[in-house]
Amino acid sequence: MACRIPVSPPNPPQPPPTAPVPAPDAVERQAHWEQVYATRAVDAVSWFEPEAAQSFSLIQTLAPPPAAAVIDIGGGASVLVDRLLDAGYLHPTVLDIADGALAASRRRLGERASRATWVCGDVLDAALPPAAYDLWHDRAVFHFLTTPAQRLRYRRQLEHALRPDGYLVIACFAPDGPSRCSGLPVVRYSAATLGAELGPCFMPLQETQVLHTTPAGATQHFLYMSFRYRAT
Ligand SMILES: C[S@@+](CC[C@H](N)C(=O)[O-])C[C@H]1O[C@@H](n2cnc3c(N)ncnc32)[C@H](O)[C@@H]1O
């Protein structure tokens, strides 16, 4: 079973490279999220959780050793990186499109921030090292990808950067979750539709629904799943 996304045939010779111009959707995405973190307190946004309990619990269940390379995609100002450091993880990486979010986490961590790697970039086109991560975590980022082209780019990045046999821990809004978040439309997933979207290389391990209470007191159903990456 071939489950890697086919690579396109080589392009014909191209003119010399110029500075990369981000696609407009990337510029808009970044502006949106920078604005959010510039204008809202990190503990007032709807996705805020004082502890990243479910994510951390799933990571612990998979039990990658402390030397494992864990990346938190769209980590925002989540305290997951704090818990990873507390648990002895040596090389956690946090990637987010909004530098304001990463700066908030670095401020919170103080001196400990230097023990993590901080990448400000769009997961869809960030230059990630190949097969570098043992575990890829994403809470509430993938569900913002509303077009097949965006989801394909995400999967290409995931399959490029996750090492074979590595783990994916992902949380999206469940079918009865909200249809929007932070003013943006989202795609809601069941275990079946998320598994289908990720493709046969991702072997489902665990799934659970979590009722998240926002700082404003609303409730939101999240689907959390973990997968093992079976590259061919
Ligand atoms: C709903 S928040 C979730 C934050 C964090 N994962 C948590 O659970 O607290 C979505 C986060 O993803 C980031 N984000 C959105 N689109 C992104 C993209 N294409 N690449 C990287 N980060 C992105 C946002 O800046 C924001 O911090």
The ligand as an SDF file (V2000), in Angstrom:
LIG
                    3D

 27 29  0  0  0  0  0  0  0  0999 V2000
   -7.0970   27.8990   18.3980 C   0  0  0  0  0  0  0  0  0  0  0  0
   -5.4510   28.3370   18.6840 S   0  0  0  0  0  0  0  0  0  0  0  0
   -4.8240   26.9340   19.5740 C   0  0  0  0  0  0  0  0  0  0  0  0
   -3.5380   27.2320   20.2920 C   0  0  0  0  0  0  0  0  0  0  0  0
   -2.9480   26.0490   21.0740 C   0  0  0  0  0  0  0  0  0  0  0  0
   -2.7350   24.9130   20.2220 N   0  0  0  0  0  0  0  0  0  0  0  0
   -3.8090   25.6930   22.2430 C   0  0  0  0  0  0  0  0  0  0  0  0
   -4.3720   24.5980   22.2460 O   0  0  0  0  0  0  0  0  0  0  0  0
   -3.8880   26.4980   23.1720 O   0  0  0  0  0  0  0  0  0  0  0  0
   -4.7440   28.1190   17.0690 C   0  0  0  0  0  0  0  0  0  0  0  0
   -3.2780   28.4770   17.0470 C   0  0  0  0  0  0  0  0  0  0  0  0
   -2.7370   28.0930   15.7990 O   0  0  0  0  0  0  0  0  0  0  0  0
   -1.9740   29.1520   15.2620 C   0  0  0  0  0  0  0  0  0  0  0  0
   -2.0950   28.9740   13.7930 N   0  0  0  0  0  0  0  0  0  0  0  0
   -3.1910   29.1390   13.0270 C   0  0  0  0  0  0  0  0  0  0  0  0
   -2.9400   28.8180   11.7570 N   0  0  0  0  0  0  0  0  0  0  0  0
   -1.6300   28.4300   11.7210 C   0  0  0  0  0  0  0  0  0  0  0  0
   -0.7810   27.9850   10.7060 C   0  0  0  0  0  0  0  0  0  0  0  0
   -1.2250   27.8680    9.4280 N   0  0  0  0  0  0  0  0  0  0  0  0
    0.4940   27.6820   10.9960 N   0  0  0  0  0  0  0  0  0  0  0  0
    0.9460   27.7990   12.2850 C   0  0  0  0  0  0  0  0  0  0  0  0
    0.1780   28.2240   13.3030 N   0  0  0  0  0  0  0  0  0  0  0  0
   -1.0970   28.5190   13.0280 C   0  0  0  0  0  0  0  0  0  0  0  0
   -2.5870   30.4180   15.8160 C   0  0  0  0  0  0  0  0  0  0  0  0
   -1.6980   31.5000   15.8540 O   0  0  0  0  0  0  0  0  0  0  0  0
   -3.0080   29.9550   17.1950 C   0  0  0  0  0  0  0  0  0  0  0  0
   -1.9860   30.1490   18.1430 O   0  0  0  0  0  0  0  0  0  0  0  0
  1  2  1  0
  2  3  1  0
  2 10  1  0
  3  4  1  0
  4  5  1  0
  5  6  1  0
  5  7  1  0
  7  8  2  0
  7  9  1  0
 10 11  1  0
 11 12  1  0
 11 26  1  0
 12 13  1  0
 13 14  1  0
 13 24  1  0
 14 15  1  0
 14 23  1  0
 15 16  2  0
 16 17  1  0
 17 18  1  0
 17 23  2  0
 18 19  1  0
 18 20  2  0
 20 21  1  0
 21 22  2  0
 22 23  1  0
 24 25  1  0
 24 26  1  0
 26 27  1  0
M  CHG  2   2   1   9  -1
M  END
$$$$
